[in-house]
Amino acid sequence: MLTITNLTYKIGGRTIIENANLNVVDGWKVGVVGLNGAGKSTLFKLIAGDLEADGGDISMTARHRLGMVRQDIPETDTPLIDMVLAADTDMAQAWHDAETETDPNKLADIYQRLADMDAYAAPAKAASLLTGLGFKEHQLREPFSSFSGGWRMRVALAAALFVEPDVLLLDEPTNHLDLEAIMWLEAYLAEYPHTLMIISHDRDLLNKCIDHVIHVDKQQLTLYTGNYDTFERERSARLGLQQKIFEKQQAQRAHMQKFIDRFRASATKATQAQSRIKALERMDLVDAVIADRAVRFSFPNPEKIPSPMLSLTKAGVGYTPGAPILRNITQAVGPGDRIALLGANGNGKSTLIKLIAGKLEAMRGEVFRAGKLRIGYFSQHQTDELDLDKTPYEALFEMMRRKTPDIKESVVRAKLGQFAFSRDLADNRIGSLSGGEKARLLFAFMSLDAPHLLLLDEPTNHLDIDAREALVQALNAYEGAVVIVSHDPTMLERVADRLWLVQGGACTDFKGDLEDYRKFTIDSRREQKREEKKQKSLSAAGPAPVEETKKAAPPNKSRTQDIEKKIARLTQKKESLESQMAQPSFYTDGKNVAGVQRDYDSLVREIEDLETLWLAAHES
């Protein structure tokens, strides 16, 4: 159990958490939610010991291990799978001891400890985690240093999951994942066997993976039972009740104050007046509900335009001449279309968005855009191009003045107000804005000309749950067309009514909804793993026998017979090693033990692969 007692933490003169109390029971899956800046990540750092509290206590059962995703993995050429395996330091130490220990009795204990850790299945588990998070089988032996920052964070996440700590802390684990990896992670976390605490702005993930919510708000930690939707309902009901009690108390106070004001000077009523004064002083007042400032914004509606406003005919696009990433794309976008692009990272979704936006030219085929078509384009990387020394007002004023030299200040501020920029916020340096506020500023920039088509490439990366809800409402109220790439399934389900699948160099209509796509993704991954295992087994089995006469067995039958012979031969070797390992004298030579164990594990895996191959050949 994790217990927090009277916890207080301050940064400078600002109090983040004050006298907070909380109990988290073993096995709970807890979502930690709250506004940006409320203290969610600070709470995790306090629990992990990275920060020291100003008061109170955080305690956890002594035998429990705590785990977090490492943010500071050094540059290294270690293969990915070895990085994940090394994350379990106890297991890594046991393997090291097995290779260096010479005492047969101690060596037997070490191998028993490895067996208890399920160490022999560890490589398969590590590989499963990495492939689940989007890595290909052939990448597992590639050096960590060859991958970019987003992919490195996937390795760090796989390492944290591999260790399976008793208390796992995950802070925005989906930030670097695509939709397919998020779907896998949802299923994995829902079955996580220990205590899980997760900070996330992904409503869908929270609803599927958690059974409790900790709300970090107004320097306190409030515990709710249920998923995120349940939390929202219960909190709304609680706030409503609090407001009713406040209003009732205020009415009582007004009535008592009226009596006091009327009869304070009366000789016959003075005692009663004094009694009411004391009652007012003793009254345990309930605060009024001060609603959190809701984020709301809107996109201006364009004038009507003929359909299709944009079409692609056998179009190809890419970055290297003669090597298109996407080929033969034939699609059209009409007024009012709501299109979501699906497909794993690296398949070309952002490339297609750039083609539609005119940021890339087609290598072949045709791209038609209506003469009056205006496009608003949002990319998460545009935040890197903002002038951090300017204010939102100054940046937008310059953009609007280019078209309207005599633009008035009130018009510019009204435009910023459509995207939840108060006067004070509009006059802050852009460099001091949060990621979500910068995203909203880009929304304001892209909508200046009232575009007919909004192209949104990962617009939710820096938005909290309230801002994501505001974006959904703004898009649903917008009368133009939308093409969106997002790893937030809730966003896609509520905004899109058409799905395009970008995969294998093609862009096709996907028939079905997001739930159908989940099933499609799961089936595709299973088929991919089966095919990779089959190819691996084919390589291990060697070439099939060549037919020498017309009477030779059919290829499939000959193939199964050849595999059966190899399985029988390997099984004999396996049984021989088992007999050797059963002898008491086996553990007298430490180096020999380690080698035999490795040979035995290799034989078991090879037999399993051949059995899979035999089944495939037999069925065909």
Secondary structure in CASP SS format (residue, H / E / C, confidence):
PFRMAT SS
TARGET T0000
AUTHOR 0000-0000-0000
METHOD secondary structure of the structure
MODEL  1
M C 1.00
L E 1.00
T E 1.00
I E 1.00
T E 1.00
N E 1.00
L E 1.00
T E 1.00
Y E 1.00
K E 1.00
I E 1.00
G C 1.00
G C 1.00
R E 1.00
T E 1.00
I E 1.00
I E 1.00
E E 1.00
N E 1.00
A E 1.00
N E 1.00
L E 1.00
N E 1.00
V E 1.00
V C 1.00
D C 1.00
G C 1.00
W C 1.00
K E 1.00
V E 1.00
G E 1.00
V E 1.00
V E 1.00
G C 1.00
L C 1.00
N C 1.00
G C 1.00
A C 1.00
G C 1.00
K H 1.00
S H 1.00
T H 1.00
L H 1.00
F H 1.00
K H 1.00
L H 1.00
I H 1.00
A H 1.00
G C 1.00
D C 1.00
L C 1.00
E C 1.00
A C 1.00
D C 1.00
G E 1.00
G E 1.00
D E 1.00
I E 1.00
S E 1.00
M E 1.00
T C 1.00
A C 1.00
R C 1.00
H C 1.00
R C 1.00
L E 1.00
G E 1.00
M E 1.00
V C 1.00
R C 1.00
Q C 1.00
D C 1.00
I C 1.00
P C 1.00
E C 1.00
T C 1.00
D C 1.00
T C 1.00
P E 1.00
L H 1.00
I H 1.00
D H 1.00
M H 1.00
V H 1.00
L H 1.00
A H 1.00
A C 1.00
D C 1.00
T H 1.00
D H 1.00
M H 1.00
A H 1.00
Q H 1.00
A H 1.00
W H 1.00
H H 1.00
D H 1.00
A H 1.00
E H 1.00
T H 1.00
E C 1.00
T C 1.00
D C 1.00
P H 1.00
N H 1.00
K H 1.00
L H 1.00
A H 1.00
D H 1.00
I H 1.00
Y H 1.00
Q H 1.00
R H 1.00
L H 1.00
A H 1.00
D H 1.00
M C 1.00
D C 1.00
A H 1.00
Y H 1.00
A H 1.00
A H 1.00
P H 1.00
A H 1.00
K H 1.00
A H 1.00
A H 1.00
S H 1.00
L H 1.00
L H 1.00
T H 1.00
G H 1.00
L C 1.00
G C 1.00
F C 1.00
K C 1.00
E H 1.00
H H 1.00
Q H 1.00
L C 1.00
R C 1.00
E C 1.00
P E 1.00
F H 1.00
S H 1.00
S H 1.00
F C 1.00
S C 1.00
G H 1.00
G H 1.00
W H 1.00
R H 1.00
M H 1.00
R H 1.00
V H 1.00
A H 1.00
L H 1.00
A H 1.00
A H 1.00
A H 1.00
L H 1.00
F H 1.00
V H 1.00
E C 1.00
P C 1.00
D C 1.00
V E 1.00
L E 1.00
L E 1.00
L E 1.00
D E 1.00
E C 1.00
P C 1.00
T C 1.00
N C 1.00
H C 1.00
L C 1.00
D C 1.00
L H 1.00
E H 1.00
A H 1.00
I H 1.00
M H 1.00
W H 1.00
L H 1.00
E H 1.00
A H 1.00
Y H 1.00
L H 1.00
A H 1.00
E C 1.00
Y C 1.00
P C 1.00
H C 1.00
T E 1.00
L E 1.00
M E 1.00
I E 1.00
I E 1.00
S C 1.00
H C 1.00
D C 1.00
R H 1.00
D H 1.00
L H 1.00
L H 1.00
N H 1.00
K H 1.00
C H 1.00
I C 1.00
D C 1.00
H E 1.00
V E 1.00
I E 1.00
H E 1.00
V E 1.00
D E 1.00
K C 1.00
Q C 1.00
Q E 1.00
L E 1.00
T E 1.00
L E 1.00
Y E 1.00
T E 1.00
G C 1.00
N C 1.00
Y H 1.00
D H 1.00
T H 1.00
F H 1.00
E H 1.00
R H 1.00
E H 1.00
R H 1.00
S H 1.00
A H 1.00
R H 1.00
L H 1.00
G H 1.00
L H 1.00
Q H 1.00
Q H 1.00
K H 1.00
I H 1.00
F H 1.00
E H 1.00
K H 1.00
Q H 1.00
Q H 1.00
A H 1.00
Q H 1.00
R H 1.00
A H 1.00
H H 1.00
M H 1.00
Q H 1.00
K H 1.00
F H 1.00
I H 1.00
D H 1.00
R H 1.00
F H 1.00
R C 1.00
A C 1.00
S C 1.00
A C 1.00
T C 1.00
K C 1.00
A H 1.00
T H 1.00
Q H 1.00
A H 1.00
Q H 1.00
S H 1.00
R H 1.00
I H 1.00
K H 1.00
A H 1.00
L H 1.00
E H 1.00
R H 1.00
M C 1.00
D C 1.00
L C 1.00
V C 1.00
D C 1.00
A C 1.00
V C 1.00
I C 1.00
A C 1.00
D C 1.00
R C 1.00
A C 1.00
V C 1.00
R C 1.00
F C 1.00
S C 1.00
F C 1.00
P C 1.00
N C 1.00
P C 1.00
E C 1.00
K C 1.00
I C 1.00
P C 1.00
S C 1.00
P C 1.00
M C 1.00
L E 1.00
S E 1.00
L E 1.00
T E 1.00
K E 1.00
A E 1.00
G E 1.00
V E 1.00
G C 1.00
Y C 1.00
T E 1.00
P C 1.00
G C 1.00
A E 1.00
P C 1.00
I C 1.00
L E 1.00
R E 1.00
N E 1.00
I E 1.00
T E 1.00
Q E 1.00
A E 1.00
V E 1.00
G C 1.00
P C 1.00
G C 1.00
D C 1.00
R E 1.00
I E 1.00
A E 1.00
L E 1.00
L E 1.00
G C 1.00
A C 1.00
N C 1.00
G C 1.00
N C 1.00
G C 1.00
K H 1.00
S H 1.00
T H 1.00
L H 1.00
I H 1.00
K H 1.00
L H 1.00
I H 1.00
A H 1.00
G C 1.00
K C 1.00
L C 1.00
E C 1.00
A C 1.00
M C 1.00
R E 1.00
G E 1.00
E E 1.00
V E 1.00
F E 1.00
R E 1.00
A C 1.00
G C 1.00
K C 1.00
L C 1.00
R C 1.00
I E 1.00
G E 1.00
Y E 1.00
F E 1.00
S E 1.00
Q H 1.00
H H 1.00
Q H 1.00
T H 1.00
D H 1.00
E H 1.00
L C 1.00
D C 1.00
L C 1.00
D C 1.00
K C 1.00
T C 1.00
P H 1.00
Y H 1.00
E H 1.00
A H 1.00
L H 1.00
F H 1.00
E H 1.00
M H 1.00
M H 1.00
R H 1.00
R H 1.00
K H 1.00
T C 1.00
P C 1.00
D C 1.00
I C 1.00
K C 1.00
E H 1.00
S H 1.00
V H 1.00
V H 1.00
R H 1.00
A H 1.00
K H 1.00
L H 1.00
G H 1.00
Q C 1.00
F C 1.00
A C 1.00
F C 1.00
S C 1.00
R H 1.00
D H 1.00
L H 1.00
A H 1.00
D C 1.00
N C 1.00
R C 1.00
I H 1.00
G H 1.00
S H 1.00
L C 1.00
S C 1.00
G H 1.00
G H 1.00
E H 1.00
K H 1.00
A H 1.00
R H 1.00
L H 1.00
L H 1.00
F H 1.00
A H 1.00
F H 1.00
M H 1.00
S C 1.00
L C 1.00
D C 1.00
A C 1.00
P C 1.00
H C 1.00
L E 1.00
L E 1.00
L E 1.00
L E 1.00
D E 1.00
E C 1.00
P C 1.00
T C 1.00
N C 1.00
H C 1.00
L C 1.00
D C 1.00
I H 1.00
D H 1.00
A H 1.00
R H 1.00
E H 1.00
A H 1.00
L H 1.00
V H 1.00
Q H 1.00
A H 1.00
L H 1.00
N H 1.00
A H 1.00
Y C 1.00
E C 1.00
G C 1.00
A E 1.00
V E 1.00
V E 1.00
I E 1.00
V E 1.00
S C 1.00
H C 1.00
D C 1.00
P H 1.00
T H 1.00
M H 1.00
L H 1.00
E H 1.00
R H 1.00
V H 1.00
A C 1.00
D C 1.00
R E 1.00
L E 1.00
W E 1.00
L E 1.00
V E 1.00
Q E 1.00
G C 1.00
G C 1.00
A E 1.00
C E 1.00
T E 1.00
D E 1.00
F C 1.00
K C 1.00
G C 1.00
D C 1.00
L H 1.00
E H 1.00
D H 1.00
Y H 1.00
R H 1.00
K H 1.00
F H 1.00
T H 1.00
I H 1.00
D H 1.00
S H 1.00
R H 1.00
R H 1.00
E H 1.00
Q H 1.00
K H 1.00
R H 1.00
E H 1.00
E H 1.00
K H 1.00
K H 1.00
Q H 1.00
K H 1.00
S H 1.00
L H 1.00
S H 1.00
A H 1.00
A H 1.00
G C 1.00
P C 1.00
A C 1.00
P C 1.00
V C 1.00
E C 1.00
E C 1.00
T C 1.00
K C 1.00
K C 1.00
A C 1.00
A C 1.00
P C 1.00
P H 1.00
N H 1.00
K H 1.00
S H 1.00
R H 1.00
T H 1.00
Q H 1.00
D H 1.00
I H 1.00
E H 1.00
K H 1.00
K H 1.00
I H 1.00
A H 1.00
R H 1.00
L H 1.00
T H 1.00
Q H 1.00
K H 1.00
K H 1.00
E H 1.00
S H 1.00
L H 1.00
E H 1.00
S H 1.00
Q H 1.00
M H 1.00
A C 1.00
Q C 1.00
P H 1.00
S H 1.00
F H 1.00
Y H 1.00
T H 1.00
D C 1.00
G H 1.00
K H 1.00
N H 1.00
V H 1.00
A H 1.00
G H 1.00
V H 1.00
Q H 1.00
R H 1.00
D H 1.00
Y H 1.00
D H 1.00
S H 1.00
L H 1.00
V H 1.00
R H 1.00
E H 1.00
I H 1.00
E H 1.00
D H 1.00
L H 1.00
E H 1.00
T H 1.00
L H 1.00
W H 1.00
L H 1.00
A H 1.00
A H 1.00
H H 1.00
E H 1.00
S C 1.00
END
